[in-house]
């Protein structure tokens, strides 16, 4: 077998491995999201990400109660499709503002950007909910 054929076979094998890894990672993501949806019936959820061209990427899932206390915080960080979500229990029950001020959390590359995106999604969800409530109040009986 020629050298270029071996190279082509290796390239196809690596591509197939990446496709399987991506499928497994997406399945893990869906499982985590399903767990969150079944666990909490009120409050708000935001998801943020920070992509890195060569460094590690970050996906953050933040669940807050209606009073802005943190219920769940999951972070996935890594350079490959083998990264998994880690639940950060030490932040549960804390205020969202304290998380933004926590240098140990924010100091890690990409986390601040992902957290800001998640918080923006939460603010948008709150605004939509208050607009819907206002529209219901304004309807004639």
Rosetta silent file (secondary structure, phi, psi, omega in degrees, C-alpha in Angstrom):
SEQUENCE: XXXXXXXXXXXXXXXXXXXXXXXXXXXXXXXXXXXXXXXXXXXXXXXXXXXXXXXXXXXXXXXXXXXXXXXXXXXXXXXXXXXXXXXXXXXXXXXXXXXXXXXXXXXXXXXXXXXXXXXXXXXXXXXXXXXXXXXXXXXXX
SCORE:     score description
SCORE:     0.000 S_00000001
   1 L     0.000  136.211 -177.761    0.000    0.000    0.000 S_00000001
   2 L   -71.524  156.851 -178.426    1.324    3.420   -0.953 S_00000001
   3 H   -61.465  -38.716  179.745    2.201    5.977    1.676 S_00000001
   4 H   -66.956  -31.116  177.339   -0.541    8.377    0.559 S_00000001
   5 H   -69.967  -39.454  176.433   -3.133    5.619    0.933 S_00000001
   6 H   -63.711  -43.475  177.902   -2.016    4.925    4.499 S_00000001
   7 H   -61.393  -41.108  178.560   -2.208    8.644    5.238 S_00000001
   8 H   -65.304  -40.823  176.948   -5.706    8.805    3.776 S_00000001
   9 H   -64.326  -41.915  177.687   -6.819    5.822    5.884 S_00000001
  10 H   -63.476  -41.457  178.393   -5.374    7.420    9.029 S_00000001
  11 H   -62.243  -43.123  178.380   -7.143   10.673    8.239 S_00000001
  12 H   -64.564  -39.169  179.440  -10.450    8.833    7.772 S_00000001
  13 H   -66.395  -40.927  178.646   -9.959    6.953   11.073 S_00000001
  14 H   -66.733  -40.663  178.582   -9.251   10.183   12.977 S_00000001
  15 H   -62.641  -42.532  178.348  -12.279   11.852   11.388 S_00000001
  16 H   -64.175  -41.017  177.560  -14.475    8.905   12.391 S_00000001
  17 H   -62.488  -40.655  177.930  -13.115    9.026   15.961 S_00000001
  18 H   -65.238  -41.118  179.830  -13.914   12.736   16.144 S_00000001
  19 H   -63.131  -42.991  178.536  -17.462   12.144   14.870 S_00000001
  20 H   -66.133  -42.765  178.232  -18.082    9.453   17.494 S_00000001
  21 H   -62.192  -40.741  178.404  -16.585   11.662   20.226 S_00000001
  22 H   -64.860  -41.977  177.964  -18.772   14.590   19.198 S_00000001
  23 H   -61.219  -43.492  179.155  -21.862   12.369   19.271 S_00000001
  24 H   -64.478  -39.833  179.614  -20.953   11.147   22.779 S_00000001
  25 H   -66.902  -40.003  178.054  -20.359   14.701   23.988 S_00000001
  26 H   -66.861  -36.300  176.217  -23.713   15.882   22.611 S_00000001
  27 H   -63.573  -42.139  176.833  -25.437   12.944   24.304 S_00000001
  28 H   -62.217  -42.591  178.612  -23.805   13.952   27.607 S_00000001
  29 H   -59.809  -46.266  178.993  -24.962   17.560   27.064 S_00000001
  30 H   -63.233  -37.821  177.899  -28.550   16.419   26.489 S_00000001
  31 H   -63.697  -44.853  179.353  -28.433   14.248   29.620 S_00000001
  32 H   -63.361  -44.758  179.426  -27.238   17.172   31.767 S_00000001
  33 H   -63.783  -40.113  177.620  -29.898   19.484   30.309 S_00000001
  34 H   -63.228  -39.597  177.449  -32.594   16.850   30.896 S_00000001
  35 H   -63.209  -42.426  179.824  -31.497   16.468   34.510 S_00000001
  36 H   -64.053  -46.547 -177.984  -31.683   20.222   35.029 S_00000001
  37 H   -63.703  -35.899 -179.623  -35.144   20.493   33.448 S_00000001
  38 H   -79.194  -22.765 -177.036  -36.529   17.660   35.542 S_00000001
  39 H   -83.201  -37.417 -174.919  -34.972   18.955   38.767 S_00000001
  40 L  -118.815  129.171  178.936  -36.104   22.599   38.665 S_00000001
  41 L  -105.849  -15.424  176.538  -39.558   23.799   37.700 S_00000001
  42 L  -126.346  174.698 -178.299  -39.081   27.484   38.512 S_00000001
  43 L    94.437 -163.233 -174.142  -36.212   29.891   38.150 S_00000001
  44 E  -138.937  151.374  178.085  -34.050   30.589   35.122 S_00000001
  45 E  -129.576  138.849  175.355  -31.315   28.869   33.169 S_00000001
  46 E  -132.588  145.325  178.655  -28.592   30.374   31.017 S_00000001
  47 E  -124.920  132.142  177.926  -25.933   28.732   28.884 S_00000001
  48 E  -133.241  157.220  177.357  -22.761   30.462   27.769 S_00000001
  49 E  -142.160  156.812  174.197  -19.665   29.431   25.900 S_00000001
  50 E  -135.519  118.329 -178.763  -16.205   30.702   25.132 S_00000001
  51 L   -97.396  144.188  176.954  -14.404   29.209   22.197 S_00000001
  52 L  -123.177  139.104 -178.234  -10.678   29.150   21.845 S_00000001
  53 L   -67.489  -44.448  178.208   -8.900   28.604   18.553 S_00000001
  54 L  -122.451  -20.803 -179.718   -6.125   26.504   20.071 S_00000001
  55 L   -81.039 -163.525 -179.099   -6.759   26.702   23.815 S_00000001
  56 L   -90.860  143.122  178.243   -9.483   25.069   25.782 S_00000001
  57 E   -91.288  162.795 -178.560  -13.112   25.930   25.272 S_00000001
  58 E  -133.935  133.690  168.028  -15.676   26.502   28.012 S_00000001
  59 E  -123.817  130.291 -176.025  -19.407   25.779   28.178 S_00000001
  60 E  -125.509  133.272  175.244  -21.187   26.970   31.309 S_00000001
  61 E  -118.263  123.197 -178.367  -24.734   26.195   32.468 S_00000001
  62 E  -120.852  127.789  176.670  -26.120   28.389   35.235 S_00000001
  63 E  -117.873  124.219  179.615  -29.450   27.789   36.989 S_00000001
  64 E  -122.420  151.574  175.915  -30.726   30.504   39.318 S_00000001
  65 L   -77.703  167.844  177.894  -33.774   30.761   41.556 S_00000001
  66 L   -57.681  -23.338  178.408  -36.251   33.631   41.101 S_00000001
  67 L   -92.959   15.357  176.957  -34.334   35.511   43.851 S_00000001
  68 L    68.296   23.279  170.329  -31.036   35.216   41.886 S_00000001
  69 E   -90.443  146.885 -176.147  -29.401   32.632   44.127 S_00000001
  70 E   -77.397  127.081  176.350  -27.439   29.953   42.332 S_00000001
  71 E   -98.171  -44.188  179.952  -29.105   26.552   42.258 S_00000001
  72 E  -144.073  146.136  175.377  -26.786   24.712   39.887 S_00000001
  73 E  -142.721  119.792  178.764  -23.579   25.529   38.087 S_00000001
  74 E  -120.640  139.161  178.076  -22.022   23.204   35.536 S_00000001
  75 E  -133.137  132.112  172.688  -18.806   23.866   33.619 S_00000001
  76 E  -115.698  121.410 -179.642  -17.318   21.898   30.733 S_00000001
  77 E  -131.783  137.626  177.028  -13.747   22.826   29.915 S_00000001
  78 E   167.697  173.822 -179.529  -11.354   21.128   27.582 S_00000001
  79 L  -105.555   -5.903 -174.103   -9.587   20.883   24.287 S_00000001
  80 L  -134.145  176.323  179.064  -11.226   17.719   23.026 S_00000001
  81 L   -75.279   -1.278 -179.575  -14.565   15.981   22.647 S_00000001
  82 L   -89.895   -0.299  178.316  -13.749   13.974   25.779 S_00000001
  83 L   -68.090  145.816  179.872  -14.500   16.921   28.101 S_00000001
  84 L  -128.114  158.209  174.927  -17.436   16.427   30.469 S_00000001
  85 E   -70.703  139.068  173.452  -19.565   18.745   32.579 S_00000001
  86 E  -118.150  131.977  178.239  -18.477   19.171   36.172 S_00000001
  87 E   -86.064  128.031 -179.352  -20.967   20.326   38.761 S_00000001
  88 L  -102.369   87.962 -176.241  -19.554   23.061   40.993 S_00000001
  89 H   -65.931  -26.839 -174.478  -21.436   22.535   44.252 S_00000001
  90 H   -65.279  -12.857 -179.140  -19.443   25.132   46.187 S_00000001
  91 H   -99.481   -6.928 -179.502  -21.360   27.953   44.472 S_00000001
  92 L   -64.022  137.007  179.614  -24.873   26.699   45.244 S_00000001
  93 L    86.490  -10.341  178.959  -26.888   29.066   47.407 S_00000001
  94 L   -84.931  162.825  177.160  -24.628   32.010   46.678 S_00000001
  95 E   -79.482  148.519 -179.972  -25.701   35.205   44.977 S_00000001
  96 H   -61.065  -36.624 -179.915  -24.871   35.644   41.291 S_00000001
  97 H   -61.576  -37.344  179.401  -23.033   38.897   42.057 S_00000001
  98 H   -67.540  -29.993  177.107  -20.655   37.036   44.372 S_00000001
  99 H   -67.834  -39.742  178.008  -19.836   34.636   41.539 S_00000001
 100 H   -65.184  -27.264 -178.484  -18.876   37.555   39.301 S_00000001
 101 H   -91.196   -7.085 -176.691  -16.566   38.821   42.048 S_00000001
 102 L   -80.112  104.223 -177.395  -14.945   35.436   42.736 S_00000001
 103 H   -65.098  -31.000  179.085  -11.448   35.675   41.231 S_00000001
 104 H   -64.409  -34.511  179.355  -10.813   31.948   41.666 S_00000001
 105 H   -83.167  -50.985 -175.400  -13.759   31.219   39.387 S_00000001
 106 H   -70.497  -26.882 -175.368  -13.531   34.129   36.948 S_00000001
 107 L   -65.108  -20.615 -179.668   -9.743   33.967   36.717 S_00000001
 108 L   -77.287  136.511 -173.416   -9.776   30.801   34.627 S_00000001
 109 L   -55.461  128.568  174.834   -9.643   31.542   30.927 S_00000001
 110 L    90.810  -21.307 -176.281  -13.000   31.728   29.183 S_00000001
 111 H   -66.563  -38.448 -178.188  -15.192   31.404   32.255 S_00000001
 112 H   -63.110  -46.012  179.623  -15.973   35.107   32.510 S_00000001
 113 H   -62.212  -43.944  179.874  -17.163   35.307   28.901 S_00000001
 114 H   -65.316  -39.819  179.061  -19.287   32.157   29.271 S_00000001
 115 H   -65.905  -41.704  178.894  -20.767   33.417   32.549 S_00000001
 116 H   -62.066  -39.713  177.270  -21.637   36.793   31.018 S_00000001
 117 H   -64.721  -42.915  179.471  -23.452   35.053   28.148 S_00000001
 118 H   -63.812  -42.277  178.972  -25.390   32.835   30.565 S_00000001
 119 H   -64.993  -35.917  177.494  -26.355   35.849   32.689 S_00000001
 120 H   -65.196  -40.588  176.663  -27.508   37.706   29.575 S_00000001
 121 H   -63.088  -39.615  179.017  -29.755   34.777   28.641 S_00000001
 122 H   -65.009  -43.568  178.247  -31.200   34.777   32.162 S_00000001
 123 H   -62.831  -39.903  177.318  -31.897   38.516   31.991 S_00000001
 124 H   -63.492  -40.260  178.950  -33.585   38.060   28.599 S_00000001
 125 H   -65.821  -39.893  177.782  -35.763   35.258   30.014 S_00000001
 126 H   -63.670  -41.782 -179.950  -36.768   37.442   32.967 S_00000001
 127 H   -64.567  -42.608  178.152  -37.671   40.299   30.616 S_00000001
 128 H   -63.043  -40.150 -179.797  -39.791   37.995   28.424 S_00000001
 129 H   -66.238  -41.835  179.803  -41.581   36.629   31.484 S_00000001
 130 H   -70.237  -34.237  176.169  -42.370   40.098   32.841 S_00000001
 131 H   -65.704  -41.016  179.249  -43.577   41.252   29.400 S_00000001
 132 H   -66.066  -39.800  178.305  -45.860   38.212   29.149 S_00000001
 133 H   -65.563  -39.686  178.585  -47.225   38.862   32.643 S_00000001
 134 H   -65.863  -39.360  178.869  -47.847   42.520   31.769 S_00000001
 135 H   -65.244  -36.476  176.945  -49.650   41.523   28.567 S_00000001
 136 H   -67.782  -37.621  178.765  -51.909   39.179   30.534 S_00000001
 137 H   -67.871  -33.087 -176.339  -52.746   41.910   33.020 S_00000001
 138 H   -81.382   -9.819  179.881  -53.602   44.365   30.228 S_00000001
 139 L   -72.235  139.159  176.550  -56.064   42.012   28.512 S_00000001
 140 L   -70.037  146.339 -177.647  -59.736   42.890   29.049 S_00000001
 141 L   -81.116    0.000    0.000  -61.697   40.394   31.093 S_00000001
